Amino acid sequence: MSRTKDSRPRPGASPPIPDAELAVARMREMSADLRGCAVLDAAGAELAASGGSDWASAGQALFAAAEEAGPGPVSQVHVATEDGEVFAVREEGLAMVAVTERFTLASLVLFDMRTVLRDLAAGEGIPDRRAPAPDPQGEPAA
Amino acid sequence: MSPKPHRILLDRVSGYADEAGAYLRRRRQTRRPFARVYAAGGRSVAYEPGTEAARALFLAASRLIDAADR
């Protein structure tokens, strides 16, 4: 999927919600251990989520706790608990929070989250792999 | 001079015991909850589970886990 320059989101503007949903779908596709994730905008509001509820306020609480902890402007957070692992990444005015099973490969999850957020912020579009590509001949797939 | 047979056996058993102890230590280490925050400049800080900052991070993390499982 590609877009013309004019249709890209302005810097600092939220991406369209369908793109955020594609970002969530892509994360689910890439990370086998993922239990759920959500994309938040610059204000902390939920743009898309994989299911569940209350992602926005819980995500904001995590970033607030990380800011309070005080190593400086927070770029990412990783918390491992007995019930699962939580990741949060900020990139170019957007944020993503994700919950995975325990003992997941943290560096891969963080890399995937950052990559998806960069693509989303750039407005280049996220490839939609949820459905097969339409047949140009109009014939149903065998 | 070759070592006595019982010495070889003792060395082997103590080697296995060391391996098992190291495995249990690693397992304890990896099972321990932790919280790590990365700042924009690449600096990261790990918070010990007993600290106030870690408590706030664990609380927020458990809310997110609840959100995912709901």
Backbone of each chain as ProteinMPNN parsed JSONL, in Angstrom:
{"seq_chain_A": "MSRTKDSRPRPGASPPIPDAELAVARMREMSADLRGCAVLDAAGAELAASGGSDWASAGQALFAAAEEAGPGPVSQVHVATEDGEVFAVREEGLAMVAVTERFTLASLVLFDMRTVLRDLAAGEGIPDRRAPAPDPQGEPAA", "coords_chain_A": {"N_chain_A": [[0.854, -1.185, 0.0], [0.62, 2.183, -0.876], [0.924, 5.769, -0.618], [0.049, 9.025, -1.82], [2.05, 11.994, -1.532], [0.512, 14.077, -0.549], [-1.528, 12.875, 0.876], [-0.411, 11.937, 3.173], [-0.179, 11.845, 6.774], [0.022, 14.895, 8.601], [3.026, 16.073, 10.25], [3.023, 15.141, 13.604], [0.317, 14.845, 13.621], [-2.46, 12.612, 14.172], [-2.449, 9.311, 12.814], [-4.664, 7.87, 10.298], [-7.442, 5.955, 11.566], [-7.987, 3.381, 10.358], [-5.394, 2.711, 9.468], [-4.044, 2.501, 11.877], [-5.326, 0.299, 12.878], [-4.436, -1.596, 11.078], [-1.796, -1.589, 11.811], [-1.887, -2.751, 14.331], [-2.831, -5.262, 13.574], [-0.656, -6.117, 12.113], [1.312, -6.293, 14.056], [0.294, -8.388, 15.571], [0.551, -10.405, 13.756], [3.311, -10.587, 13.483], [4.374, -11.148, 16.022], [4.471, -13.939, 17.82], [4.078, -14.471, 20.498], [2.422, -12.526, 21.411], [-0.145, -11.175, 23.426], [-1.882, -9.098, 23.373], [-2.3, -5.753, 22.066], [-2.04, -2.164, 21.672], [-2.482, 0.908, 19.893], [-1.63, 4.177, 20.636], [-2.413, 7.683, 20.514], [-0.744, 10.945, 20.404], [-1.851, 12.236, 22.557], [-2.475, 10.201, 24.195], [-4.767, 8.834, 23.711], [-6.726, 6.032, 22.609], [-6.101, 4.616, 19.466], [-6.297, 2.255, 18.073], [-6.878, -1.161, 18.939], [-6.143, -4.541, 19.918], [-8.152, -5.889, 21.08], [-9.916, -6.474, 24.162], [-10.065, -3.965, 26.778], [-9.826, -0.566, 28.086], [-7.264, 0.211, 27.426], [-6.164, 2.734, 26.918], [-6.141, 4.322, 29.334], [-4.69, 2.622, 30.998], [-2.303, 2.433, 29.594], [-1.475, 5.115, 29.611], [-1.074, 5.355, 32.35], [1.112, 3.68, 32.708], [3.136, 4.994, 31.224], [3.167, 7.363, 32.68], [4.05, 6.448, 35.18], [6.58, 5.613, 34.438], [7.736, 8.025, 33.62], [7.691, 9.313, 36.042], [9.486, 7.77, 37.426], [11.878, 8.619, 36.416], [14.319, 8.599, 34.552], [14.606, 10.381, 32.506], [13.24, 11.787, 29.41], [10.949, 9.393, 28.365], [11.488, 6.623, 26.259], [11.054, 3.913, 25.864], [9.545, 1.145, 27.647], [9.882, -1.702, 29.697], [8.387, -4.189, 31.416], [8.47, -6.994, 33.414], [6.408, -9.414, 34.7], [4.966, -11.937, 36.884], [2.731, -12.735, 35.551], [2.943, -12.074, 32.912], [4.533, -10.179, 30.254], [5.121, -6.709, 29.766], [5.257, -4.189, 27.363], [6.138, -0.936, 26.267], [6.287, 1.592, 23.871], [7.442, 4.646, 22.577], [7.209, 6.62, 19.707], [7.856, 9.051, 17.415], [5.672, 10.764, 18.165], [3.635, 8.948, 18.452], [2.407, 6.087, 20.274], [2.855, 2.741, 21.441], [1.491, 0.066, 23.21], [2.028, -3.149, 24.57], [1.234, -6.518, 25.443], [2.706, -9.52, 26.349], [3.379, -13.107, 26.442], [5.257, -14.639, 29.136], [8.868, -14.602, 29.147], [9.337, -13.939, 26.52], [11.064, -12.884, 23.514], [12.48, -10.055, 24.167], [13.889, -7.989, 22.834], [13.213, -8.396, 20.179], [10.437, -7.982, 20.185], [10.326, -5.283, 20.958], [11.686, -4.142, 18.8], [9.952, -4.797, 16.67], [7.666, -3.363, 17.464], [8.621, -0.735, 17.339], [9.259, -0.522, 14.642], [6.748, -0.835, 13.393], [5.419, 1.404, 14.435], [6.966, 3.476, 13.35], [6.46, 3.17, 10.604], [3.764, 3.703, 10.64], [3.694, 6.337, 11.566], [5.044, 7.58, 9.508], [3.231, 7.526, 7.533], [3.227, 5.976, 5.312], [1.7, 3.863, 4.942], [0.495, 0.621, 5.921], [1.202, -2.662, 5.081], [-1.568, -4.662, 4.236], [-2.144, -7.716, 5.376], [-4.162, -9.22, 6.117], [-6.203, -10.195, 4.534], [-6.52, -12.062, 1.452], [-4.988, -10.862, -1.589], [-6.947, -9.091, -4.014], [-8.187, -10.786, -6.906], [-7.068, -9.911, -10.088], [-8.405, -10.707, -12.393], [-10.916, -11.112, -11.576], [-11.8, -13.586, -10.946], [-12.917, -16.111, -8.753], [-10.811, -17.249, -6.057], [-9.219, -20.434, -6.143]], "CA_chain_A": [[0.0, 0.0, 0.0], [1.395, 3.423, -0.836], [0.088, 6.954, -0.656], [0.679, 10.21, -2.376], [2.616, 12.833, -0.48], [-0.522, 14.936, 0.043], [-2.426, 12.141, 1.772], [0.28, 11.535, 4.391], [-0.559, 12.667, 7.918], [0.942, 15.97, 8.943], [3.837, 15.722, 11.413], [2.335, 15.375, 14.879], [-1.105, 14.506, 13.511], [-2.724, 11.183, 14.35], [-2.699, 8.609, 11.563], [-6.058, 7.406, 10.203], [-7.707, 4.786, 12.415], [-7.758, 2.096, 9.664], [-3.967, 2.405, 9.455], [-3.691, 2.045, 13.23], [-5.827, -1.086, 12.999], [-3.512, -2.447, 10.32], [-0.565, -1.69, 12.613], [-2.167, -3.751, 15.371], [-2.902, -6.567, 12.906], [0.702, -6.518, 11.728], [2.003, -6.716, 15.291], [-0.223, -9.728, 15.941], [1.092, -11.351, 12.788], [4.755, -10.743, 13.645], [4.793, -11.604, 17.346], [3.685, -15.121, 18.189], [3.798, -14.469, 21.936], [1.615, -11.354, 21.758], [-1.499, -11.409, 23.95], [-2.696, -7.957, 22.967], [-1.553, -4.501, 21.944], [-2.852, -1.015, 21.284], [-1.775, 2.097, 19.423], [-2.148, 5.395, 21.269], [-1.937, 8.901, 19.861], [0.135, 11.779, 21.234], [-2.565, 12.599, 23.783], [-2.702, 8.984, 24.983], [-6.058, 8.214, 23.363], [-6.586, 4.777, 21.857], [-6.438, 4.659, 18.041], [-6.709, 0.894, 17.711], [-6.444, -2.166, 19.913], [-6.381, -5.909, 19.447], [-9.24, -6.47, 21.868], [-9.842, -6.012, 25.545], [-10.543, -2.596, 26.983], [-9.09, 0.247, 29.054], [-5.861, 0.308, 27.026], [-5.67, 4.117, 26.956], [-5.804, 4.783, 30.685], [-3.618, 1.776, 31.535], [-1.066, 2.836, 28.907], [-1.059, 6.41, 30.162], [-0.565, 5.132, 33.716], [2.459, 3.103, 32.614], [4.069, 6.055, 30.828], [3.273, 8.308, 33.8], [4.907, 5.832, 36.199], [7.945, 5.604, 33.912], [8.228, 9.409, 33.694], [7.874, 9.595, 37.461], [10.701, 7.071, 37.856], [12.797, 9.704, 36.194], [15.61, 8.611, 33.862], [14.56, 11.368, 31.423], [12.09, 11.525, 28.521], [10.869, 7.935, 28.207], [11.286, 6.134, 24.891], [10.421, 2.592, 25.951], [9.42, 0.556, 28.983], [9.728, -3.164, 29.696], [8.095, -4.682, 32.766], [8.191, -8.438, 33.423], [5.732, -9.861, 35.921], [4.679, -13.378, 36.872], [1.571, -12.983, 34.682], [3.217, -11.725, 31.53], [5.466, -9.063, 30.087], [4.483, -5.52, 29.214], [6.168, -3.321, 26.636], [5.559, 0.323, 25.794], [7.259, 2.288, 23.028], [7.03, 5.928, 21.999], [7.95, 6.89, 18.471], [7.334, 10.109, 16.547], [4.365, 11.265, 18.592], [2.699, 7.848, 18.677], [2.863, 5.132, 21.286], [2.239, 1.414, 21.372], [1.651, -0.762, 24.409], [1.806, -4.551, 24.206], [1.344, -7.526, 26.51], [3.118, -10.805, 25.779], [3.637, -14.179, 27.397], [6.552, -14.515, 29.81], [10.089, -15.096, 28.502], [9.379, -13.628, 25.094], [12.325, -12.231, 23.139], [12.127, -8.644, 24.365], [14.479, -7.103, 21.827], [12.438, -8.545, 18.942], [9.133, -7.323, 20.37], [10.549, -3.832, 20.932], [12.043, -3.79, 17.418], [8.719, -4.861, 15.864], [6.799, -2.242, 17.859], [9.196, 0.515, 16.833], [9.137, -0.541, 13.178], [5.34, -0.6, 13.043], [5.089, 2.795, 14.76], [7.642, 4.337, 12.374], [5.693, 3.092, 9.343], [2.477, 4.362, 10.864], [3.925, 7.779, 11.668], [5.488, 8.085, 8.209], [2.066, 7.619, 6.658], [3.48, 5.222, 4.075], [0.73, 2.772, 4.874], [0.953, -0.66, 6.456], [0.641, -3.705, 4.216], [-2.68, -5.41, 4.83], [-1.979, -9.135, 5.061], [-5.257, -9.966, 6.762], [-7.039, -10.837, 3.514], [-5.762, -12.262, 0.215], [-5.1, -9.78, -2.575], [-8.021, -9.377, -4.985], [-7.779, -11.35, -8.197], [-7.333, -8.909, -11.134], [-9.318, -11.265, -13.398], [-12.237, -11.176, -11.004], [-12.203, -14.979, -10.734], [-12.75, -16.526, -7.36], [-9.626, -18.063, -5.81], [-9.52, -21.877, -6.02]], "C_chain_A": [[0.892, 1.238, 0.0], [0.439, 4.597, -0.994], [0.818, 8.07, -1.354], [1.145, 11.076, -1.222], [1.526, 13.634, 0.231], [-1.402, 14.204, 1.044], [-1.741, 11.684, 3.047], [-0.151, 12.412, 5.557], [0.493, 13.743, 8.182], [1.787, 15.538, 10.132], [3.101, 16.077, 12.693], [0.866, 15.038, 14.831], [-1.281, 13.005, 13.681], [-2.929, 10.528, 12.992], [-4.16, 8.179, 11.497], [-6.249, 6.125, 11.009], [-7.552, 3.467, 11.655], [-6.285, 1.714, 9.61], [-3.512, 1.9, 10.819], [-4.164, 0.609, 13.439], [-4.933, -2.061, 12.227], [-2.21, -2.636, 11.093], [-0.727, -2.743, 13.707], [-2.192, -5.148, 14.754], [-1.507, -7.051, 12.53], [1.505, -6.976, 12.941], [1.574, -8.126, 15.677], [0.377, -10.795, 15.025], [2.581, -11.636, 13.058], [5.147, -11.392, 14.965], [3.898, -12.745, 17.809], [3.271, -15.095, 19.659], [2.871, -13.335, 22.368], [0.239, -11.759, 22.284], [-2.428, -10.275, 23.572], [-1.832, -6.72, 22.847], [-2.512, -3.39, 21.521], [-1.941, 0.102, 20.811], [-2.444, 3.308, 20.058], [-1.622, 6.613, 20.523], [-1.129, 9.741, 20.848], [-0.522, 12.162, 22.554], [-2.839, 11.387, 24.664], [-4.026, 8.312, 24.695], [-5.823, 6.99, 22.478], [-7.001, 4.963, 20.404], [-6.933, 3.306, 17.56], [-6.177, -0.057, 18.765], [-6.838, -3.54, 19.41], [-7.553, -6.569, 20.158], [-9.092, -5.98, 23.292], [-10.349, -4.588, 25.666], [-9.623, -1.879, 27.954], [-7.606, 0.378, 28.701], [-5.33, 1.725, 27.251], [-5.258, 4.525, 28.365], [-4.689, 3.939, 31.296], [-2.276, 2.141, 30.895], [-0.552, 4.163, 29.425], [-0.477, 6.249, 31.556], [0.845, 4.568, 33.68], [3.481, 4.173, 32.231], [4.253, 7.069, 31.969], [4.194, 7.752, 34.886], [6.366, 5.84, 35.747], [8.555, 7.005, 33.965], [8.552, 9.769, 35.136], [9.17, 8.963, 37.965], [11.941, 7.898, 37.524], [14.14, 9.519, 35.532], [15.683, 9.659, 32.747], [13.342, 11.103, 30.57], [12.071, 10.049, 28.117], [10.681, 7.567, 26.742], [10.685, 4.732, 24.901], [10.483, 2.051, 27.371], [9.257, -0.948, 28.82], [9.532, -3.605, 31.141], [7.746, -6.163, 32.659], [7.566, -8.799, 34.756], [5.506, -11.372, 35.828], [3.573, -13.719, 35.866], [1.827, -12.691, 33.213], [4.182, -10.552, 31.473], [4.766, -7.918, 29.367], [5.551, -4.649, 28.555], [5.423, -2.048, 26.24], [6.646, 1.073, 25.037], [6.644, 3.59, 22.558], [7.871, 6.186, 20.765], [7.195, 7.942, 17.677], [5.901, 10.512, 16.888], [3.317, 10.193, 18.789], [3.26, 6.938, 19.768], [2.172, 3.804, 21.039], [2.507, 0.706, 22.691], [1.295, -2.193, 24.017], [2.0, -5.438, 25.422], [1.683, -8.853, 25.843], [3.174, -11.863, 26.877], [4.996, -13.94, 28.053], [7.66, -15.105, 28.945], [10.06, -14.925, 26.993], [10.707, -12.941, 24.782], [12.079, -10.721, 23.105], [12.661, -7.754, 23.25], [13.699, -7.196, 20.512], [11.092, -7.832, 19.046], [9.305, -5.812, 20.283], [10.891, -3.36, 19.518], [10.789, -3.766, 16.539], [7.806, -3.674, 16.181], [7.315, -0.938, 17.254], [9.047, 0.594, 15.308], [7.708, -0.205, 12.739], [4.968, 0.856, 13.309], [5.734, 3.758, 13.769], [6.874, 4.35, 11.058], [4.374, 3.845, 9.474], [2.651, 5.88, 10.886], [4.325, 8.367, 10.324], [4.33, 8.218, 7.239], [2.261, 6.885, 5.348], [2.467, 4.102, 3.905], [1.345, 1.488, 5.375], [0.382, -1.738, 5.552], [-0.439, -4.499, 4.925], [-2.558, -6.867, 4.422], [-3.104, -9.954, 5.667], [-6.1, -10.726, 5.758], [-6.199, -11.048, 2.266], [-5.997, -11.103, -0.747], [-6.202, -10.111, -3.571], [-7.464, -9.861, -6.31], [-8.1, -10.341, -9.294], [-8.311, -9.412, -12.202], [-10.756, -11.331, -12.884], [-12.722, -12.581, -10.759], [-11.99, -15.355, -9.285], [-11.515, -17.422, -7.211], [-10.041, -19.513, -5.622], [-9.321, -22.333, -4.59]], "O_chain_A": [[1.825, 1.326, 0.799], [-0.697, 4.441, -1.442], [2.044, 8.064, -1.465], [0.7, 10.917, -0.085], [1.588, 13.85, 1.441], [-1.96, 14.818, 1.953], [-2.388, 11.107, 3.92], [-0.457, 13.589, 5.367], [1.691, 13.521, 8.007], [1.338, 14.729, 10.945], [2.61, 17.196, 12.842], [0.217, 14.948, 15.874], [-0.381, 12.223, 13.378], [-3.527, 11.136, 12.103], [-4.832, 8.127, 12.528], [-5.333, 5.31, 11.122], [-7.036, 2.506, 12.225], [-5.949, 0.533, 9.696], [-2.694, 0.984, 10.909], [-3.493, -0.191, 14.091], [-4.702, -3.191, 12.658], [-1.595, -3.702, 11.042], [0.185, -3.525, 13.971], [-1.652, -6.097, 15.321], [-1.209, -8.243, 12.615], [2.282, -7.928, 12.86], [2.4, -8.953, 16.063], [0.669, -11.915, 15.444], [3.051, -12.761, 12.888], [6.145, -12.11, 15.027], [2.73, -12.547, 18.145], [2.227, -15.638, 20.021], [2.567, -13.197, 23.553], [-0.455, -12.575, 21.677], [-3.638, -10.474, 23.462], [-0.761, -6.639, 23.449], [-3.632, -3.641, 21.076], [-0.799, 0.235, 21.254], [-3.667, 3.447, 20.023], [-0.524, 6.584, 19.968], [-0.862, 9.317, 21.972], [0.163, 12.388, 23.552], [-3.376, 11.528, 25.762], [-4.382, 7.332, 25.349], [-4.862, 6.924, 21.711], [-8.112, 5.413, 20.126], [-7.858, 3.214, 16.752], [-5.158, 0.206, 19.403], [-7.744, -3.686, 18.589], [-7.9, -7.708, 19.847], [-8.227, -5.154, 23.583], [-10.991, -4.071, 24.752], [-8.751, -2.492, 28.569], [-6.782, 0.63, 29.58], [-4.203, 1.908, 27.711], [-4.149, 5.019, 28.569], [-3.841, 4.457, 32.022], [-1.243, 2.157, 31.565], [0.646, 4.331, 29.654], [0.493, 6.918, 31.911], [1.683, 4.923, 34.51], [4.555, 4.258, 32.827], [5.356, 7.569, 32.192], [5.013, 8.48, 35.446], [7.275, 6.044, 36.552], [9.726, 7.169, 34.305], [9.546, 10.437, 35.419], [9.865, 9.528, 38.81], [12.928, 7.879, 38.259], [15.074, 10.228, 35.907], [16.727, 9.804, 32.111], [12.492, 10.293, 30.939], [13.055, 9.525, 27.595], [9.822, 8.126, 26.061], [9.884, 4.402, 24.027], [11.333, 2.432, 28.176], [8.571, -1.41, 27.908], [10.409, -3.415, 31.983], [6.845, -6.545, 31.913], [8.131, -8.521, 35.814], [5.819, -11.997, 34.815], [3.489, -14.85, 35.387], [1.005, -13.029, 32.361], [4.591, -10.007, 32.498], [3.935, -8.129, 28.483], [6.614, -4.408, 29.127], [4.235, -2.081, 25.92], [7.781, 1.177, 25.501], [5.471, 3.638, 22.185], [9.087, 5.997, 20.773], [6.036, 7.746, 17.311], [5.036, 10.59, 16.015], [2.213, 10.49, 19.247], [4.435, 7.02, 20.128], [1.064, 3.744, 20.506], [3.619, 0.748, 23.217], [0.377, -2.421, 23.229], [2.81, -5.155, 26.304], [1.024, -9.26, 24.886], [3.039, -11.567, 28.064], [5.789, -13.129, 27.574], [7.422, -15.988, 28.122], [10.696, -15.69, 26.268], [11.395, -12.472, 25.689], [11.54, -10.187, 22.136], [11.958, -6.862, 22.775], [13.541, -6.196, 19.811], [10.662, -7.162, 18.108], [8.525, -5.133, 19.615], [10.437, -2.3, 19.089], [10.587, -2.834, 15.761], [7.243, -3.058, 15.276], [6.543, -0.139, 16.724], [8.746, 1.655, 14.761], [7.494, 0.602, 11.834], [4.279, 1.477, 12.5], [5.118, 4.753, 13.385], [6.661, 5.408, 10.466], [3.93, 4.528, 8.55], [1.856, 6.614, 10.299], [3.993, 9.513, 10.022], [4.425, 8.933, 6.241], [1.545, 7.138, 4.378], [2.39, 3.472, 2.849], [2.554, 1.279, 5.272], [-0.819, -1.731, 5.28], [-0.262, -4.949, 6.057], [-2.828, -7.225, 3.276], [-3.043, -11.182, 5.735], [-6.654, -11.779, 6.077], [-5.255, -10.294, 2.031], [-7.044, -10.455, -0.73], [-6.379, -11.273, -3.938], [-6.416, -9.409, -6.772], [-9.255, -9.942, -9.442], [-8.979, -8.605, -12.849], [-11.691, -11.572, -13.647], [-13.884, -12.793, -10.412], [-11.001, -14.962, -8.666], [-11.203, -18.232, -8.084], [-11.077, -19.799, -5.022], [-9.523, -23.508, -4.282]]}, "seq_chain_B": "MSPKPHRILLDRVSGYADEAGAYLRRRRQTRRPFARVYAAGGRSVAYEPGTEAARALFLAASRLIDAADR", "coords_chain_B": {"N_chain_B": [[51.236, -39.65, 36.22], [48.192, -41.321, 36.517], [44.935, -40.132, 37.634], [43.209, -41.409, 40.544], [40.535, -43.827, 40.214], [38.182, -43.324, 41.793], [38.447, -40.629, 42.257], [38.011, -39.473, 39.77], [35.332, -40.066, 39.452], [34.203, -38.598, 41.588], [34.862, -35.98, 40.787], [33.361, -35.807, 38.482], [30.726, -36.02, 39.476], [30.62, -33.765, 41.142], [30.9, -31.849, 39.211], [28.5, -32.112, 37.76], [26.75, -31.355, 39.813], [27.485, -28.684, 40.156], [26.676, -27.693, 37.671], [23.9, -28.09, 37.839], [23.295, -26.415, 39.993], [23.971, -23.929, 38.87], [22.08, -23.804, 36.838], [19.71, -23.613, 38.334], [20.16, -21.17, 39.607], [20.207, -19.443, 37.386], [17.609, -19.808, 36.481], [16.109, -18.816, 38.636], [16.907, -16.178, 38.452], [15.93, -15.409, 35.923], [13.25, -15.702, 36.315], [12.546, -13.752, 38.035], [10.602, -10.896, 38.647], [10.92, -7.79, 36.871], [11.569, -4.303, 36.185], [12.202, -2.063, 33.633], [13.251, 1.006, 32.387], [13.669, 2.936, 29.514], [15.401, 5.744, 28.464], [15.173, 8.591, 26.22], [17.721, 9.153, 25.175], [18.956, 6.729, 25.034], [19.757, 5.781, 27.412], [19.261, 3.514, 30.108], [17.347, 2.427, 32.919], [17.118, 0.134, 35.526], [14.714, -1.051, 37.795], [14.572, -2.172, 41.047], [12.445, -4.727, 42.369], [11.401, -4.082, 44.947], [11.271, -1.321, 45.209], [9.749, 2.009, 45.278], [9.274, 3.191, 42.766], [9.329, 0.957, 41.116], [7.106, -0.4, 42.08], [4.985, 1.251, 41.243], [5.297, 0.972, 38.49], [4.865, -1.805, 38.16], [2.228, -1.952, 38.997], [0.899, -0.432, 37.027], [1.574, -2.018, 34.854], [0.227, -4.377, 35.469], [-2.365, -3.516, 35.154], [-2.419, -3.177, 32.407], [-2.047, -5.822, 31.585], [-4.406, -6.904, 32.507], [-6.11, -5.461, 30.844], [-5.477, -6.571, 28.377], [-6.304, -9.185, 28.699], [-8.978, -9.006, 29.039]], "CA_chain_B": [[50.442, -40.591, 37.029], [46.765, -41.108, 36.262], [44.172, -39.979, 38.873], [42.535, -42.632, 41.017], [39.178, -43.914, 39.629], [37.137, -42.677, 42.606], [38.622, -39.177, 42.109], [37.34, -39.112, 38.504], [33.889, -40.134, 39.714], [33.841, -37.448, 42.442], [34.947, -34.764, 39.966], [32.225, -35.783, 37.56], [29.512, -35.74, 40.25], [30.618, -32.357, 41.589], [30.662, -31.057, 38.0], [27.051, -32.126, 37.519], [26.107, -30.562, 40.87], [27.725, -27.271, 39.813], [25.807, -27.362, 36.528], [22.518, -28.007, 38.324], [23.195, -25.188, 40.802], [23.992, -22.774, 37.964], [20.788, -23.794, 36.152], [18.697, -23.101, 39.263], [20.412, -19.732, 39.8], [19.75, -18.741, 36.173], [16.142, -19.886, 36.445], [15.613, -17.843, 39.623], [17.201, -14.841, 37.938], [15.044, -15.064, 34.81], [11.852, -15.7, 36.762], [12.308, -12.617, 38.922], [10.014, -9.744, 37.955], [11.785, -6.613, 36.801], [11.043, -3.161, 35.426], [13.306, -1.307, 33.04], [12.784, 2.176, 31.627], [14.703, 3.44, 28.598], [15.229, 7.162, 28.161], [15.317, 8.897, 24.796], [19.125, 9.128, 24.77], [19.474, 5.365, 25.04], [20.072, 5.388, 28.783], [18.198, 2.698, 30.703], [17.428, 2.251, 34.365], [16.349, -1.014, 36.026], [14.202, -0.774, 39.142], [14.426, -3.373, 41.877], [11.016, -4.924, 42.67], [10.944, -3.514, 46.215], [11.283, 0.142, 45.258], [8.477, 2.706, 45.032], [9.129, 3.36, 41.313], [8.988, -0.354, 40.539], [5.721, -0.728, 42.47], [4.082, 1.986, 40.341], [5.402, 0.363, 37.155], [4.207, -3.12, 38.202], [0.784, -1.72, 39.098], [0.435, -0.024, 35.696], [1.727, -3.172, 33.972], [-0.842, -5.348, 35.738], [-3.579, -2.977, 34.537], [-2.344, -3.48, 30.971], [-2.274, -7.267, 31.419], [-5.857, -7.068, 32.659], [-6.746, -4.916, 29.635], [-5.271, -7.524, 27.275], [-7.02, -10.445, 28.95], [-10.415, -8.77, 29.19]], "C_chain_B": [[48.953, -40.299, 36.826], [46.002, -40.971, 37.582], [43.456, -41.269, 39.258], [41.088, -42.648, 40.501], [38.132, -43.205, 40.475], [37.229, -41.158, 42.51], [37.909, -38.696, 40.828], [35.825, -39.056, 38.722], [33.431, -38.925, 40.537], [33.856, -36.15, 41.638], [33.74, -34.645, 39.046], [30.931, -35.425, 38.314], [29.486, -34.278, 40.675], [30.425, -31.43, 40.385], [29.184, -30.975, 37.668], [26.315, -31.263, 38.556], [26.282, -29.067, 40.602], [26.804, -26.82, 38.678], [24.363, -27.162, 36.983], [22.303, -26.743, 39.147], [23.14, -23.95, 39.918], [22.66, -22.653, 37.229], [19.71, -23.198, 37.063], [18.887, -21.604, 39.513], [19.916, -18.938, 38.598], [18.231, -18.694, 36.12], [15.521, -18.888, 37.429], [15.764, -16.43, 39.081], [16.189, -14.458, 36.852], [13.581, -15.015, 35.236], [11.529, -14.487, 37.613], [11.677, -11.472, 38.146], [11.001, -8.568, 37.911], [11.092, -5.515, 36.002], [12.231, -2.37, 34.916], [12.723, -0.187, 32.185], [13.94, 2.703, 30.802], [14.4, 4.897, 28.286], [15.549, 7.4, 26.692], [16.772, 8.822, 24.327], [19.737, 7.744, 24.738], [19.837, 4.879, 26.438], [18.933, 4.523, 29.321], [18.442, 2.541, 32.187], [16.56, 1.065, 34.742], [15.952, -0.726, 37.465], [13.996, -2.084, 39.88], [12.969, -3.509, 42.313], [10.541, -4.267, 43.972], [10.8, -2.01, 46.24], [9.913, 0.733, 44.905], [8.218, 2.842, 43.523], [8.707, 2.045, 40.67], [7.548, -0.723, 40.868], [4.721, -0.052, 41.528], [4.102, 1.373, 38.94], [4.698, -1.0, 37.11], [2.682, -2.968, 38.249], [0.208, -1.365, 37.719], [0.516, -1.207, 34.728], [0.606, -4.179, 34.208], [-2.171, -4.84, 35.186], [-3.597, -3.282, 33.032], [-2.579, -4.964, 30.713], [-3.763, -7.563, 31.555], [-6.577, -6.592, 31.394], [-6.627, -5.901, 28.477], [-6.118, -8.768, 27.45], [-8.527, -10.267, 29.016], [-11.178, -9.127, 27.925]], "O_chain_B": [[48.518, -39.154, 36.954], [46.369, -41.619, 38.563], [43.143, -42.104, 38.409], [40.477, -41.588, 40.365], [37.26, -42.538, 39.918], [36.223, -40.464, 42.659], [37.282, -37.636, 40.821], [35.138, -38.147, 38.255], [32.412, -38.305, 40.232], [32.965, -35.315, 41.79], [33.177, -33.568, 38.85], [30.137, -34.616, 37.834], [28.449, -33.622, 40.58], [29.852, -30.349, 40.521], [28.671, -29.907, 37.334], [25.379, -30.537, 38.22], [25.354, -28.281, 40.793], [26.233, -25.73, 38.712], [23.691, -26.212, 36.581], [21.274, -26.078, 39.026], [22.365, -23.03, 40.176], [22.161, -21.548, 37.017], [18.899, -22.382, 36.625], [17.915, -20.857, 39.62], [19.284, -17.893, 38.754], [17.64, -17.676, 35.763], [14.546, -18.206, 37.11], [14.872, -15.595, 39.227], [15.657, -13.348, 36.847], [12.766, -14.359, 34.588], [10.359, -14.219, 37.888], [12.175, -11.111, 37.08], [11.813, -8.393, 38.82], [10.155, -5.771, 35.246], [13.15, -2.048, 35.67], [11.825, -0.405, 31.372], [15.045, 2.897, 31.308], [13.286, 5.243, 27.893], [16.114, 6.544, 26.012], [17.021, 8.457, 23.178], [20.924, 7.601, 24.442], [20.181, 3.713, 26.629], [17.767, 4.776, 29.019], [19.582, 2.523, 32.653], [15.402, 0.986, 34.334], [16.752, -0.222, 38.254], [13.323, -2.991, 39.388], [12.321, -2.503, 42.599], [9.363, -3.926, 44.077], [10.257, -1.464, 47.2], [9.052, 0.069, 44.327], [7.097, 2.637, 43.057], [7.842, 2.017, 39.795], [6.846, -1.293, 40.033], [3.755, -0.665, 41.075], [3.066, 1.265, 38.285], [4.014, -1.313, 36.136], [1.946, -3.739, 37.632], [-0.813, -1.906, 37.296], [-0.362, -1.382, 33.883], [0.091, -4.769, 33.258], [-3.019, -5.64, 34.79], [-4.64, -3.6, 32.461], [-3.234, -5.329, 29.736], [-4.314, -8.373, 30.81], [-7.525, -7.226, 30.93], [-7.559, -6.053, 27.687], [-6.598, -9.343, 26.473], [-9.273, -11.246, 29.046], [-12.4, -8.988, 27.88]]}, "name": "protein", "num_of_chains": 2, "seq": "MSRTKDSRPRPGASPPIPDAELAVARMREMSADLRGCAVLDAAGAELAASGGSDWASAGQALFAAAEEAGPGPVSQVHVATEDGEVFAVREEGLAMVAVTERFTLASLVLFDMRTVLRDLAAGEGIPDRRAPAPDPQGEPAAMSPKPHRILLDRVSGYADEAGAYLRRRRQTRRPFARVYAAGGRSVAYEPGTEAARALFLAASRLIDAADR"}
